[in-house]
Amino acid sequence: MKIVASEDKSFLTIDLDNLEDEWIKQPKLLHKYATQLADAKRALDYLRTEIEVFEADMTLKVRRDPAGYEFKKPPSEKTLESFVKTRKKHQTLRREITDAQYMVNILQATVNTLETRKKALENAVDLFGME
């Protein structure tokens, strides 16, 4: 599942002349981005599991048949770890994990911003209620 953060940041601006509309939009916006954040975290968890399985599988294969992987003798733990980490699939998964973590960070920042927006709306209502 590919998750793409929205480039539309128009929700950052609050129309003080239409606070009722802003309040109506608030829960929908928060739900939208909180759901995307949950999806992004799930995708990140799947990638982390995938790399763990790859590492375990490669380690097992090399231990069972070191000669099949051009080792003259069974490799040390450090050598085996380095061997697994230099596999193309491992490097690809690491990049995907980095990208997925970045997306989680961006979406978390958006959700945090929407929480701040809610507080700003509350303050605006309080302020305009004083007039």
LINQUI-V667947 format. One record per residue. N is the residue number from 0. OMEGA is omega in whole degrees, 0 to 359 (none if undefined). Layout:
# LINQUI-V667947
n/omega
N/OMEGA
N/OMEGA
This chain:
# LINQUI-V667947
n/omega
0/180
1/180
2/182
3/178
4/181
5/176
6/181
7/179
8/181
9/180
10/179
11/180
12/179
13/177
14/184
15/179
16/181
17/183
18/179
19/178
20/179
21/179
22/179
23/180
24/189
25/183
26/178
27/179
28/181
29/179
30/181
31/184
32/176
33/177
34/177
35/178
36/178
37/178
38/180
39/178
40/178
41/179
42/178
43/178
44/178
45/179
46/179
47/177
48/180
49/181
50/177
51/179
52/178
53/180
54/181
55/181
56/180
57/179
58/179
59/180
60/181
61/179
62/180
63/185
64/182
65/181
66/179
67/179
68/174
69/172
70/179
71/177
72/179
73/183
74/175
75/179
76/181
77/180
78/180
79/178
80/179
81/179
82/181
83/183
84/180
85/176
86/182
87/180
88/179
89/180
90/178
91/179
92/179
93/178
94/179
95/177
96/178
97/179
98/180
99/178
100/177
101/180
102/176
103/180
104/180
105/181
106/177
107/177
108/179
109/178
110/177
111/179
112/179
113/174
114/177
115/178
116/178
117/179
118/178
119/177
120/178
121/180
122/179
123/178
124/178
125/182
126/182
127/177
128/180
129/185
130/none
